[in-house]
Amino acid sequence: MNYLLKSAAFLAILALAGCSNLQNDIDVPLPSYSSQLVVECYLEPGKVPSLAVTTSVPYLSSVLPQVPSDVTVTLIMPNGTSVPLAYSPNFKALTDTTGEKFHSHIGRDPLVARPGDVFRLDVRDTKGRHATSTTTYLAPIPIDSVEFKFNDKTGSERKAYFLTNFRDPATPGDCYRLQLHKGDPIPKNLIKSPEVDISLEDRLLNGQNFTVGTSYRFNANDSVTATLYHTEYAFYRFRQSVRDARNANGNPFSQPSAIYGNVEGGVGIFAVLSATRATKVVK
């Protein structure tokens, strides 16, 4: 028996030694990559227009954003007036924890917009790259009511869910983004990460009432602000594709997901944020 065990151990050692000959390092040539302009611009009535322009990079390169300094940005207003946005990056926002959004270019005067206004964006650099986009300011959709309801538990397990109610217009193709923030409804709090952030479309509920609920996640005396954005389908699709790409990243069982936006000649999104808000204290 000892002889058999020794023979088996000897054969196992030989097998392991032979495995080293099975390794074969190869170099995989990567295809050439052409960098594109990446544009992310969200206009808001009453706020100074700003946007972030970066450049796309290969998948295996550094994840730090590449901010080109040779980019000229022009915002074309509904009346045809061209408004230049100056290069003035707030790099501190990239590492700031207050929730301030990064921008590379910014205007001077607050935006004036009315429902139905069409805005155009022109972005170009000295390398010949040229990106354009168009967006329409949609009419804000009022929030009919916000309400909450507690579960039947006690102590620290007593939580409330939150309901946001609004009515979709009769026209098809409306999309929405709903955010819920906790805390006093001041601008800085509304910039920070929300408790809830979901996208909706009216494909199945066109012209009907929407009631959007949450899980039991709010405590007594929480101040909750609901922000409802009425968005174009391009913005809805952009957010969905970003979510899918994030979920697929690093997952060997997922198909790569492309980013879909409304920027021609580049990548990204250009939109006017049409928002209504309502605040309620959970008591």
HUHUQUI-V330477 format. One record per helix or strand of 3 or more residues. SS is the DSSP state (2 for helix, 1 for strand). FROM is the first residue (numbers start at 1). TO is the last residue. If there is no record, write none. Layout:
ss: [SS,SS]
from: [FROM,FROM]
to: [TO,TO]
//
This chain:
ss: [2,1,1,1,1,2,1,1,1,1,2,1,1,2,1,1,1,2,1,1]
from: [2,37,48,71,82,91,105,118,130,143,155,160,175,187,196,209,223,233,267,274]
to: [22,43,55,76,87,94,111,125,136,150,157,167,182,191,201,213,231,248,272,281]
//
